Amino acid sequence: MAPVMDLARSPLALPFPDMPPVDGVTLRVARADYKDWDRADLTYAELAEGTALAGVFTRNVCCSTEVEMGREQVKLGQARALIVNAGNSNAFTGYRGREAVEQIMAQVAHHLDCAPSDVLVSSTGVIGVPLPKDKAQHGVAAVLEATPCSWEEATHAIGTTDTFAKGATASAMIGDTRVVLNGIIKGSGMIAPDMATMLGYIFTDAAVEPQFFQQCLSAANERTYSCITVDSDTSTSDTVLGFATGKADNAILSSFEDAGADAFMAALEDVCRQLAHLVVRDGEGATKFITVSVTGAKSDESARRVGLAVANSPLVKTAIAGADANWGRVVMAVGKAGEPADRDTLSIGFGGTCAARNGLPVADYDETPVAQHLQGDEIDISVDLGIGDGRATVWTCDLTHGYIDINADYRT
């Protein structure tokens, strides 16, 4: 299947992984024709009875109905199905947007003979246009009868400006039982870490109590999705949902005291980190994947904020795009972060080469290795504040004219 829009495949794209089936999950896609495009744009995941649910959502106060309802559904802790609409975010659409979501939930619930609250809905695309109820009804009817599809096909169908399908997989041992975790995600622009801007879904056959599953997903989010940024803009539709079917029949996990809980948590965070990195790699117009490592901060959270200030700086991002070793822009970004910092203890480096140390340029600084490093597509920026033990890692991409080209005519 071709990329979801007529956009050049990101030079940072990675191949879609070989993802095994997850017992209790069936995927299907269909065309609702939300936009004038030749592709599937409605995705359906049918889940086994008893599937545990967890989720994290945008903190954007102008969020969509799907997000508002999803927050309440997550509190119930169970799910039977997921519908994802691509091409229309259904955000800022008032009662008409809510009616469309309720119609979808009722239609799927009738098919599965379950409660409407067991049907999760996500939408992504243009803001301010109500989801067309007639197209949604037609699309849902078609997808319920569609042939099961692959993980890659489902991932293509949830995308908007994405240039490649993004998936990740991992496994963990819980006692003598191996459990599988598969994740798919969409995201390319309007990416900022107030949860992080994306639609992401993680499916596992592990048996996990909903409250513990939520605890694990929230913790993984703080170290992965909430540590990426493309353009500093937080979407109205950010959603990451986790579904645990329990079909692996492992001893159910209910706390970190349970055998295998640490392994499950590690695998979940691994999948989340892989997916988060893929979103950055597909950042609109991106040509370089940037890792910002901050150490010596007052606290881990302070380090994260400093890292985000660097990662969100247009001046830093354009310098990296042009392979310009302008470490003064990093100094500027650290200083504007609003976090504790001391000019005279600050050190800056690129690719393992220190450019400034303790508030001064390195006396024998040779820019040659830094310039060579910046010519590559994997860029490392290090910041040591020298005032504490806090540390964090943030991931972003460069800022090129490609970002303008994509977003200047997004609706047309």
Secondary structure as GFF3:
##gff-version 3
##sequence-region A 1 412
A	DSSP	beta_strand	25	30	.	.	.	ID=ss1
A	DSSP	beta_strand	42	57	.	.	.	ID=ss2
A	DSSP	alpha_helix	65	76	.	.	.	ID=ss3
A	DSSP	beta_strand	78	88	.	.	.	ID=ss4
A	DSSP	alpha_helix	94	112	.	.	.	ID=ss5
A	DSSP	three_ten_helix	116	118	.	.	.	ID=ss6
A	DSSP	beta_strand	119	126	.	.	.	ID=ss7
A	DSSP	alpha_helix	133	144	.	.	.	ID=ss8
A	DSSP	alpha_helix	151	157	.	.	.	ID=ss9
A	DSSP	beta_strand	166	174	.	.	.	ID=ss10
A	DSSP	beta_strand	177	186	.	.	.	ID=ss11
A	DSSP	beta_strand	199	204	.	.	.	ID=ss12
A	DSSP	alpha_helix	210	223	.	.	.	ID=ss13
A	DSSP	three_ten_helix	225	227	.	.	.	ID=ss14
A	DSSP	beta_strand	239	244	.	.	.	ID=ss15
A	DSSP	alpha_helix	261	281	.	.	.	ID=ss16
A	DSSP	beta_strand	289	297	.	.	.	ID=ss17
A	DSSP	alpha_helix	300	312	.	.	.	ID=ss18
A	DSSP	alpha_helix	314	321	.	.	.	ID=ss19
A	DSSP	alpha_helix	327	336	.	.	.	ID=ss20
A	DSSP	three_ten_helix	343	345	.	.	.	ID=ss21
A	DSSP	beta_strand	347	350	.	.	.	ID=ss22
A	DSSP	beta_strand	353	357	.	.	.	ID=ss23
A	DSSP	beta_strand	360	361	.	.	.	ID=ss24
A	DSSP	alpha_helix	368	374	.	.	.	ID=ss25
A	DSSP	beta_strand	378	384	.	.	.	ID=ss26
A	DSSP	beta_strand	390	397	.	.	.	ID=ss27
A	DSSP	alpha_helix	401	408	.	.	.	ID=ss28
###
